[in-house]
Amino acid sequence: KVPIVKLTTERETSRIETMLPEIGTERELGAYVGYGYVFHLFRGDTLKVLPILTWDSKGIGGGGMARYMSRTNRTEVFYSTLKNNFVGLGVQDLNFISPDTTLQYGSHSYMDNGFFGRQRPKYLIEVVDDRKIAEAYNFRFNLRSSAGFAEDYENFSTARFQVQGTLKNSKPLLGYKDYINLGISSNFALSAYGSGDTYGVARIGPTLSSSLGPLNLWTAYYQGGIYGETPFLFDQYLYGKSNVKFTGNIRLTRYLTLGYLTSLNLTRDNWKNQLITENQFFAWVGPEELKFKLGYDVERKRTVFGLDMLVGSEKSAFE
């Protein structure tokens, strides 16, 4: 039996708040666990507040966590005595500008930066517009534009303006059922900084996907070029001029699925001179209506936890 779980939902969004305990890992916080209370505010907004226990190889600390969620905002803030850091991450929808525009802000957190992956500045606040520009001849073109202010861990700060474009096929270019499908994907990025620096990246390559019973695979090879320099270490393109990406999962039983994701810089020309630039392991455990998601991101030293519940379906025991 599962104890009573209260779900607070907003009809027009997919955001759900629960009374479940919080558990996870943040690089600038440590591992944490805590249990608290959900306050119900005006217009269906929620504020979850809880004390947390944090720990790593150097010791144990205490702190707190708060998460505010509304129809247009999600903000999380953590504090721990272990590293004496405030870790925060938030997104505010800017619907008065466009439904594709948001304000992204955070401190000591891994934040989304398009095809560059999740990057960790010391502080960042930026307006992001991410939208589909055109779709024709079985290709779709998306444009991600951003403007904001960032600071890195060397205490250097300046403005950043960036444009990223993605062109890829909407349907497979060549394939046979779900067994094998070929496509093509291309990205470019151009950044300008308040320091006067400019930085550009462009890449293109084939993609291959396959679904063979319980096995699902996706891989891509990108060949590209890099121009100029960025004044931020966190902002550098990590995957290099010659890049292979792979992700896959296999359903072993009804109760267990395993997954893996990796990215290889074949030329080792990134700032770390590393071959492996992404290395993540995943597992989905449990029956169909209750899946626990567990994972570990080796490069960012982050543990990932999640919970999927199928509620109200004829196939589900949850009414």
N, C-alpha and C positions, 0 to 999 in steps of 0.2 A: 504494500500500500504506500501511496505517496501522501504526505500531509497536505493540508489545505494550502494552496498557493493563490494569492490574490493578484490578478493581472489588471493593471490599469492601462487602457488603450485609448488611442485617439482615432476616431473613425476615418478621418481623411489622411492619416499617415500610417506608416507601419511601425511606429514607435510604441514599445510596450515597456512598462515599468513593473517590477515585481518586488516582493519582500524577501526574495532569496538572498542568501549570503553572497558577499563579493569576494572573489579570489583571483589573483593574477600576479604578474611580474612587470615592473617597469625598470628600465636600466638605471634611471636616476632616482629610483625610489627603493628598489629591492622587491622581494616577494612580499605579498600582503594578503591578509584575510581579515574579514570583519563582518559584522551583522548590525543592522540599524533599523531605521523607521522611514516610511514614505509619507510625506506631508502632501495632502491634496490642496492645491491652490486654486485660484480663479481660472475659469475657462478651460478646465481640465488639465492645467499645468501641474507638474509634480516636482517635488524636491526630496531627494533621498539623502539622508545624513547618517553617517555611522563612524564609530571609532574603528581603527585598524591596527593590527599588529604586523610589523614589518621585520624582515630578517634577510641576511645574506651571510657570506662566509666570514664577514668581519664582526658580526654581532646581531643584536636584537634591538629594535626601537618601537616607538609608538607614534600614533598620529591620527589623522582623520581623512575622510573622503566625503565629498558632496557632489551630487549630480542633479542638475536642473534640466528638465525637458518640457518643451511646449510644442505647439504646432509648427513653429518656425525656428526653434533653437534647441541645441543640445550642448551642454557645457559640463565638463568634469574637472574637479580640482582635487589634488591629493597633497598631503603634507606628512613627512616622517622625520622624526628626530634622528633616524639612522644616518641620513645623508644631509639633513637640514635643508631640504629642497622643497619648493613648491612645484609640482608637476601639474600642468593644466592643458586641456585641449577643448576647443569649442568650434561650432559651426552655426552661423546665423543666416537663415534664408533672407535674401534681399529681393522679395517679390515685387516691391515697388519699382525696382529697376527692371527685373526680368525673372521669370521662373527658373532660368538657368544660371542665376548669379547668386553667390554666397559670400559671406565674410568668414574667413578661416583664421583662427588665432590659437596660439599655444606657447608653452614654455617647457623646455626639457622633454619634448614629446616627439615621437615619430609622426610626421605629417605628410599627407598625400602631395606628390608633385608629378602627377601624370605618369608618363612612361619612364621617368627617372626613378620611380619607386618611392618608398617612404623614407624621408630624410629627417634628420634630427638637428634643427637649429637650437640655439640657446633660447631665443625669443623670435616669434614671427607673427605678424599680422598682415593679412593681404585680402584683397577682393579678387574672387575667382569667377570667371565666366566660362562655362564648359557647355558647348552646344553642338548639335549637328548642323553643318553648313549646307551640305548638298548630298544628294544620293542619285546616281545615274549610272547606267551601263554596269549594273551589279557591283558598284563601288560606293562606299560611304565615306564622306570627309567630315571629320570633327575638328573643332578648333577650341583650344583651352588658352584663355588669356588671363593674365594676373598682374596685379600691381600692389606692392606693399613695402614693408620695412622689416629688416631682419638683423639679428645679431648672432655671431657665432661664439664658440667657446674661447676664442682668442680676444674676446671683448671688442671686436671690430664690428661696426654697424653701418648700414647704408640702405638706400632704397633699391628695390629690385623690380624690374619690369620684364615680363616674359610672355612669349607666344609659343604654343606647342600645337602642331598639327598631326593628325593621324588619318591615313588613307588605307582602307582595307576592303576586301570583298564582303558583300552582304550575304552571298550564298557561295557554296564551294565552286571553284573554277573548274575542277575536275574531280571525279570521285565515283564510288560505287556504294550505294546505300549508306549505312553508317560505318561500314568496314574501313574505308579509307577515303579521306577528303583532302584535297590540296587547295591552298590559297596563297595570298600574298599580302604582306603588311609593310607599311612604311611610316616613319615618324620623322619629324624635324622639330627643333627647338631653337629659339633665338632669345638671348637674355641681354639686357642692358642694365647697368648698375649706376648708382649715384656717384661711385668712385671714378667713372669714366670707362670702366672695363666693359667689354662685350664678349659673349660666349655663345657658340653655336654648335649644334649636334644634328647630324642627319644620318638615317639608316634605312635600309630596305632589305627584304628577304622573304623566302618562302615559308609557309606554315603547313603543317601536316597534323590532322586529327584522325583518331580511330576509336571505334567502339566495338569491342569483341566480347559479347556476353557480359561478364562481371568486370571486364577490364576496360578502362577509359584512358586514352593517351592523347597528349597534345605537345607538339614540339615546333620550334621555329629556329631559323638561322638568320642573323642580321649582319650585314656588312655595312660599315658606315665610316664617317669622318668626323673629326672634332676640330673646331676653330676657336682660337683665342683663349682667354683665361677668365675664371671667375674669382673674385676676391674671397669667396667663402669656401672653406674646405668641405662643409656638409653639402654644398650645392653642386659638386662635381659629378659628372656622369660616370657611374661606377662600372658599367658593363663593357666598356672598351669598344674598339673598332671592329672586332670580330667576336660575335656573341652567339652562343647557343642557349636556348631556353627549353626546359622540359618540365611538364607536370603530368601526373598520372595518379589514378586510384584504382583499387581492386576491391570488390565486394567479396570477402572470404566466406561470410555467413550472413544470415539475416540480421545478426546482432553485431557484426564487426566489419568495417570498411577501413582500409589503410590507404594513405595518400602521401605523395612526395612531390616537392617542387625544388628545382635547382636552376641556376644560371651560371654559365661558364664564360669567362673572358679568355678566349683562346690565345690572344696576343699578349696577355698580361700587361697591358699598357694603361691600366687605371692607376690612381694615386697610391693604391695599396700594393700594386704589383702582384695581385692575387689571381689565381685561376678561378676559384669558386667565389662568386659574388652573391649568390642566394643559395640557401640550404635549409629547407623547412620540411618538417615531418608532421603528419596529421593522422588522427584516428577518429572515427565516428563509432560510438559504442552504445548499444541498447536496442530495444525493439523499435518497430516502425514509428510508434507515436511518441517516443521519448528518446531522443538521441543526445548523448553527451559528446561534445566535440573537444578534443584535446590536441594540442600541437606545440611545437617548439621551433622558434626562428633562431637558428644558430648564429647568423651574422649579427643580428640585433640583440641577441641574448634576451629574448622575450618569450615567455610562456603564454600560450593562447588557450583560453577556456571558453566554452560556449554551451548553450542548451537549446535544443529545438523541440518544441512541443506541438503535436498535431491535435488541435482542439476542435470538437464539434463534428468531426467526420464519422461516417458510418464505420470506418476501419479503426477508429480510435476508442480507447477506453475512457478518454477524458471527454466529459460532456460539455 
